[in-house]
Amino acid sequence: ATPVANSPQARKRAKQADVRRNHNASLRSRARTYVKKTLAAIAAGEAQAATDALRAAAPILDGMVTKGIYKKNKCARIKSRLNARIKAIAS
């Protein structure tokens, strides 16, 4: 039920939008995977493993900001909340 592009320009833009959407989806999925690994370590109560997982996830999340996948504050919020949860299990 997607609108059909009629002009050559519209066809090209539709194709580009598809490619970009798929690429962005894969990047977003990768970022979520790293966050889930951190959450899994937190759930297991392994503070050191969770810290290592967060260290691996942070640059990935920051990369999502530079690519425009996530906004700066969303990324900061995710990292902050994960860090708070790690501190809670560490103590």
C-alpha positions in Angstrom: 0.0 0.0 0.0 3.0 2.3 -0.5 2.5 5.1 -3.0 4.0 4.4 -6.3 6.7 6.8 -7.5 5.8 8.1 -11.0 8.7 10.3 -12.0 12.3 8.9 -12.4 13.4 11.3 -9.7 10.7 10.0 -7.3 11.6 6.4 -8.1 15.3 7.1 -7.3 14.4 9.0 -4.0 12.2 6.0 -3.0 15.0 3.6 -3.7 17.5 5.8 -1.7 15.0 6.0 1.2 14.7 2.2 1.3 18.5 1.7 1.3 19.0 4.3 4.1 16.1 3.0 6.2 17.6 -0.5 6.0 21.1 0.7 6.9 19.8 2.8 9.8 17.7 -0.1 11.0 20.8 -2.4 11.1 22.8 0.3 13.0 20.0 0.8 15.5 19.7 -3.0 16.0 23.5 -3.2 16.7 23.3 -0.5 19.3 20.3 -2.2 21.0 22.3 -5.5 21.0 25.1 -3.8 22.9 22.7 -2.3 25.4 21.0 -5.7 25.9 24.4 -7.4 26.6 25.0 -4.8 29.3 21.5 -5.3 30.8 22.0 -9.1 30.7 25.2 -8.7 32.8 23.4 -6.4 35.2 20.6 -9.0 35.6 23.1 -11.7 36.3 24.6 -9.5 39.0 28.1 -9.5 37.4 29.3 -5.9 38.1 32.7 -6.4 36.3 31.1 -8.0 33.2 28.5 -5.2 33.1 31.2 -2.5 33.3 33.1 -4.1 30.5 29.9 -4.4 28.4 29.1 -0.7 29.0 32.6 0.2 28.0 32.0 -1.6 24.7 28.6 -0.1 24.2 29.4 3.5 24.9 31.5 4.2 21.7 28.8 2.3 19.7 26.1 4.6 21.1 28.2 7.7 20.6 28.7 6.6 17.0 24.9 6.5 16.6 24.8 10.1 17.6 27.3 11.2 15.0 25.4 9.2 12.4 22.1 10.9 13.4 20.5 7.6 14.5 20.1 8.7 18.1 19.9 12.2 19.5 22.7 13.3 21.9 20.5 13.4 25.0 19.0 10.0 24.3 22.4 8.4 24.1 23.5 10.2 27.3 20.4 9.1 29.1 20.9 5.4 28.1 24.5 5.5 29.3 23.6 7.3 32.5 20.9 4.8 33.4 23.0 1.8 32.6 25.9 3.2 34.7 23.5 3.9 37.6 22.3 0.3 37.5 25.8 -1.0 37.5 26.7 1.1 40.5 23.6 -0.2 42.3 24.7 -3.9 41.9 28.4 -3.1 42.6 27.6 -1.7 46.1 
